Amino acid sequence: EEFNGKPDSLFFNDGQRRIDFILVYEDERRKETNKKGSNQKQRRKRQAYESNLICGGLQLEATRSILDDKLVFVKVHAPWEVLTTYAEIMHIKLPLKPNDLKTRSSAFGDFNWFTKVLQVDESLIKPEQEFFTAPFEKSRLNDFYIHDRDTFFNPATRSRIVYFILSRIMYQVRDNVKKFGINKLVSSGIYKAAFPLHDCDFSRQAEDLSCPNERKYYGEKIGIYFAWLGYYTQMLLLAAVVGVACFLYGYINQNCTWSKEVCHPDIGGKIIMCPQCDKLCPFWKLNITCESSKKLCIFDSFGTLVFAVFMGIWVTLFLEFWKRRQAELEYEWDTVELQQEEQPRPEYEARCTHVEEERVPFTTWGKCIRIALCASAVLFWILLIIASVIGIIVYRLSVFIVFSAKLPKSFNGTDPFQRYLTPQTATSITASVISFVIIMILNTIYEKVAIMITNFELPRTQTDYENSLTMKMFLFQFVNYYSSCFYIAFFKGKFVGYPGEPVYWLGKYRNEECDPGGCLLELTTQLTIIMGGKAIWNNIQEVLLPWVKNLMGRCCTVSGAEKITPRWEQDYHLQLMGRLGLFYEYLEMIIQFGFVTLFVASFPLAPLLALVNNILEIRVDAWKLTTQYRRMVPEKAQDIGAWQPIMQGIAILAVVTNAMIIAFTSDMIPRLVYYWSFSVPPYGDHASPTMDGYINNTLSFFNVADFRDKSRGNPYSGLGNHTTCRQVFTSKCT
């Protein structure tokens, strides 16, 4: 056999030249549907492209597939002369001499005992020798640390150089327009795939248990992602411990005084609350909200206030410590001067026709038009999200009336269904689920739109491209994921008027009211459903989707007898990661970071859920990259890009939102004011500060006779005739 029966062979048939890249195409002469004209054009383009590759110094070797004789694999090898030439062009930094400096401890050096459970054993990933480096120059070849020409350029660097060449080799000139690049050939179907090979089969246990360094195997771009994700997960451990402690404090004290008053049959059972909607909503007894008031005691406690302050400090420390760690990695990985090395994208170079001296693809006026069109498109989609949020609000207003009419009006303490499902709870849960479904649908659509807009902008470098796409996607995701939480936290129940003169939405729907204890529990429910649902859905997608696709691919290609296939054929049947694959991993984590910080005052367990998810996420990502996806082309990266300022913006906003949640959404401040001022003379009758009588103090009386015409039709059946009802205190309810 051509590969000598060795399925993990990474060399040409001579066993000497290493395979740096694989190109795959389908032989037109063996296609079932034979379109002569089209096939000949494709063959000519491919032959021209491969001829130019050979002229450029690359060496090619073609071999036919073992499982499908229509497929042809072209093995690409870059000889020493080509590697040194392009290493100088690309300003690649290569070893000069071993690094003999002592390494400093990281920012987490003092907390190793705390984060040891999350660290990888050095016997699995062995530390490699570090070198002093410099941009490669052929004229100074003797100054570089060259012990063996075959290993001087590691496989990741070789693949990076070859991909640079493949992206810039021309295959056609038509109407004085040059067409070039492997990406266009793959997208047009001339080639089926183009990828570097995995060094081994990670799905089987090897004799050598040591794992490759992810930075040297996949490049700095993936290395910095795993470094950031690992650092974020380590920091989450401390936040999760404090969050669980605050949650346990609230759980132990869930039978708080004001909750007991709500549940007491002689207090909450005798307080008649005013109807919350017109015509169909009845008067209702306060003790219907007994179970929700107990849950509210868990999340709206003094521990929550302490945790909100702690998280404000935590997010600041996390960002500052990460900046320090990132600077260390820039130095260790030789990416400090990366901006000077980065080359323009092939798509950008192809459009550089207007001003050749400056190498720009369009005029200043053309650039302004592009920016205006792109900004308009982004604004349109943000307005579409806001419209969907308004639709959810209208749903909440209308369905609340139905639940109020159908669900029980009083609390007897025996019906388990009635204990937990109140009109407010039913409305909140169903609206949160619908909101989650709409969020996921809009995400899927907007991803494609954002890529189209960014392609139209035509950024110069890959970093510029990803930063532009990042800002568009995050702006959309921010509004999409967080708008419903902002509505519940800061707008719901704030503009309801009072029973005699309620405020109406669109002149028809009466504004929503919060529970007597506030909207904090509903915010917790919304946050739990969206955050938990998103984590579960993303992990299902990341694990099941590529696994099922690969399984189906293997089932379709396996013939009667099992055949030994070479490494390039095994990798071909894996899934394509795509150049934006890592972008979606960052986006997922940054959205989670927003949930952990922006609304953590309402849900202290958010860091714990994020920690569990991230421990799983790191392993899923590593498993996915090594066993389910083709090897990505190694890329350089200096930092995490536009995600850094995004996190800083979230951190600033988190301090504001948590302070506002404590001040306006939580009932913490009114309870403290009552405890220290209104429970004792001259306002109260108790000798010492207490929470007794808090519920009665916060509810104002309303005369039923003052109802407007719309409200007089409310049914009173089962509750008797009442002359007054109670309402959460507002400035007009006196």
Disulfide bonds with the S-S distance in Angstrom:
Cys256-Cys297 1.88
Cys263-Cys290 1.98
Cys274-Cys725 1.87
Cys277-Cys281 1.40
Cys514-Cys519 1.64
